[in-house]
């Protein structure tokens, strides 16, 4: 049977309300932790051995992701580990000023992915997630009542896991996606992208150093343990991923773009990869769903890949928990596709535009890029919207016809009467009902916190567990609030 660790055992035969999550990266860990905190039995299958790697592709956590981690009590601990960056320089003259973001986190946090995984794994284990490491999914069959997953264990023994739902968070080469027959259309945008973790003799003088030019592009960022991540690409280099990477090659790329290699030495890891733009046409096939890189991959520009996956998980987790807990019909899961697929498409297009802008070649094209950037930067609303979208703060979901204007929008972390903040009230995966004074509409419960605005407001807002407005009304009556709670909380 699966190797388990965690504090709360689950009934092995309770397959009618259990979930198997495949892939223990950041997306899978956040999702599994959310489900387990909601009382859903979860098995997290991972083909790697159980260890926290010091190798990391993602290096930045954006404001909206930090808000999601704040709603789980993890953001402040992560922020203490990383280094905040108030200006995100993407290439050339393009930089995003983050200090004015309407968030507790008006910056991008430079922190290795493995630190994010460490916190999320600890939370998942404490919530009772069962971990099945060194297990590889080899088959999948679903019927009207559930899904059966074939898993190869060490020694070649095949195990069968059955659950009500399966979620593939197993990366760009997702086995789950292949087994349910979903294509992954798209294209490679960058080949022979080199990654290296090295020590530097010279201090770059910036938390994140990046630029692009005729020779290619390069990025240097600290891990906080004495090593720096170097990412680079050289124009005209189209070698396959299997070609080994040498330190001198990395030095040449960085010198060609940044003018110096900062005296890099003692590499602990080097690799060559390619960057794709791809998206699955659907994030759900029956009882099997996809999230993170299994559903979409993007160019590295803007550092949005891991962040988008974590926000997929935040959207999906409470919905799966509501369905399995009998509080919502299975049709609620269709809103995951409706809300997150357009976001994945938007990130794919936006990051693709950024990387193509960085890679323009020739004096005329570069002059055109500079002119376009200068023009856009003078149009304040355009620039602010771009910053909001890259940070995730500006993402909102479709508002139903006739609904209040805030429905589908992110609700900021407002202060509450009597002390505390909204995102503290969201902890535990609860809905939060924000009410004006004098409105006595409903008592709190395990799934609902009822709080009041700290400032005088006449609006009642029902906030979903992922921090978006489910319902709102001006001068609402108690009966209107109760109707909204029946519809959305169950």
C-alpha angles and dihedrals in degrees: 000000000000120000106245136197127169135095103260121056118214128213105267092213098049094103094142092077105021132107133210113208115196115207128037099217121120094285095050093044094052092046094047091048092051092050094047092049087054090055097257115141106240133187115192112203118201128172094207122083117260107274138113106244122216088212115098138174099186117065108169135063116200128218097260092050090050088053090053090050089048089058085059097046095250107099100084092050091050092046089055089057099045135057119248119228118197096190121047110203110200103175140324109335095348114108132150118220106215101177094094095053110128093238142097083247108054093170144054113260115225104212132136119260091237090065090054090049092048093057094043093048091051091051092047092050092048090051091055104258112164110228120210106189126183089029121129123198111234103166144013133194127176133191136173093286105040151316130279117206123197111215128188111219129196110295092033096278113150118221129190121222120188125196141157091247138011125207121198112214092153100125139249092321092050115179090195092056091050093048093055090048100244117153121225104213122189142082145261112263100181128027127192097024107172124213125190137170108211144156118247129216093199125053109238088216094227136077089234122017116192140151143153131214143151091297096053134266139293138189130193122189133164126245093201094239098086094277130101128208113231120195119183145163130192121208113248095019108124104163121151121257090250093066110105119245121229126201091238090058090054091048092051093051094049094045090050092056107027100028094239138051092214090235094287116194144149100046113200094188138009131178144165121224141160127233121229137191108215139143133185112238091230133024093203135050109175109298095351122087135181131216138172120004090349086068102033141003126193142184114279093246110120094013094252103137102090091034093055091049093051090051089049087057093048090053096046102040100067091043094054090046091051093050095046091045091055093245096114139025119255088252087079087075089064088068089064090066092041093052106033103036092065090048091053089049091049093051091047092053095041097048089043091055090049095051093045089050090052093050100049110133132207132040096269094051093046092049090051090051092050091049092049092049093048090050094048093046091058091056100078099194092050093050093045091050091051090051091048093051096048090048091047092236092110097051113114134168128237115286115226116240111275095012123132113277094251095055109115093019128113111261112223121236096265125184116254132222111266092024135292133082136265094248090054088054090052092061114116092039095279132153113241123214111205109200136182120236115286098025109119101180112143142352121248122257142177089283099036134053116195113205139159132236113258090217122053107274131159096201124101113209129186108207120204120228089258092057100257125122113259096178139355139175139178115238091358122192123228090250092053090052093048090050090051091050092051090051100045109021097034 
